[in-house]
Amino acid sequence: IRQEAETLRKQLQAWGIAYYTEDNPVVEDFTYDKAYQRLVEIETNYPDLITPDSPTQQVGDEVISDFSKVTHEIPMLSMGDVFSEAELAEFENRITNNVGGKVDYNCELKIDGLAISLRYENGILVQGSTRGNGSIGEDITKNLKTIPSIPTKLKRPLNLDVRGECYMPKESFAKLNETREANGEAVFANPRNAAAGSLRQLDPKVTASRKLSTFMYNVASFDPLESRTQAEMLEELHDLGFTINPTYRVANNVADIDAYVDEFQRKRSDLAYGIDGIVIKVNSLQLQRSLGATVKVPRWAIAYKFPP
Ligand SMILES: COc1nc2nc(N)nc(N)c2nc1C
């Protein structure tokens, strides 16, 4: 029993380090939980086997492993997905019927990264967080402040929440995995996991070393902005100091949307970052507001997903 307790302690400690500091779980949560429960069972029956360094004694454990929580005043929505141009036409039909006429759309690349929200007060970055479940995310302000493309001070003293995608460029991803492999560490499966793991680091210096970047695409503003359309909003974000993805394009009909989709399905492998599809949004912000959202997704936007 003493030997079993010792082995369990060593395993849980090694797994805990990989999970909490490398954010790179080397075992399924289930395996970790089973071992943890067995150790608790042994220590309950044989208290003299409890050691101060046992994972069951590290009360601070849950603190270092968890970031403090952030409530999104304006929920961070996800989006409905479509997988064919026929479904895309159905989306456009729904909008036309709902609005009672043809509208313009803004087409944007769907970056394969991690959704983040940046909170500015009087133009100063005061908080940065992950989407989480849409209403409650994790406070990763310190980590986000290490990313060069995120302005800590805006060109205007505005109060706003800006949403966008944090991603790891393909090249940084390849280099990171080369280094990890050379150091005998587990490699990340894809740039999205690498970005997520790098953002959820407890040590901002590790985040800073991962060469992350951002494309911002949405403003949940508390101060009125000038822009009247999605495309103008992207330009306004750019003028405020954010990095936006310049490939966006206004489309007036389904044929133009299909052309954009086909173009970037072809260009996908040449891009410096991963994309998992295209986002098509009603361009008029006033129409976006009047179309509104369901509990989980906006009615005025759809994601056309590429095959993996
Ligand atoms: C309006 O909501 C959204 N807009 C988006 N736009 C782009 N370009 N990429 C996304 N991943 C995205 N995601 C969401 C939830």
The ligand as an SDF file (V2000), in Angstrom:
LIG
                    3D

 15 16  0  0  0  0  0  0  0  0999 V2000
  -20.0850   38.0350  -34.7870 C   0  0  0  0  0  0  0  0  0  0  0  0
  -19.5290   36.8910  -34.1730 O   0  0  0  0  0  0  0  0  0  0  0  0
  -18.3990   36.3590  -34.7140 C   0  0  0  0  0  0  0  0  0  0  0  0
  -17.7660   36.9280  -35.7590 N   0  0  0  0  0  0  0  0  0  0  0  0
  -16.6490   36.3520  -36.2600 C   0  0  0  0  0  0  0  0  0  0  0  0
  -15.9950   36.9130  -37.3090 N   0  0  0  0  0  0  0  0  0  0  0  0
  -14.8790   36.3440  -37.7980 C   0  0  0  0  0  0  0  0  0  0  0  0
  -14.2620   36.9200  -38.8290 N   0  0  0  0  0  0  0  0  0  0  0  0
  -14.3540   35.1970  -37.2790 N   0  0  0  0  0  0  0  0  0  0  0  0
  -14.9800   34.6010  -36.2350 C   0  0  0  0  0  0  0  0  0  0  0  0
  -14.4510   33.4640  -35.7280 N   0  0  0  0  0  0  0  0  0  0  0  0
  -16.1530   35.1480  -35.6830 C   0  0  0  0  0  0  0  0  0  0  0  0
  -16.7910   34.5750  -34.6240 N   0  0  0  0  0  0  0  0  0  0  0  0
  -17.8910   35.1540  -34.1380 C   0  0  0  0  0  0  0  0  0  0  0  0
  -18.6090   34.5160  -32.9830 C   0  0  0  0  0  0  0  0  0  0  0  0
  1  2  1  0
  2  3  1  0
  3  4  1  0
  3 14  2  0
  4  5  2  0
  5  6  1  0
  5 12  1  0
  6  7  2  0
  7  8  1  0
  7  9  1  0
  9 10  2  0
 10 11  1  0
 10 12  1  0
 12 13  2  0
 13 14  1  0
 14 15  1  0
M  END
$$$$
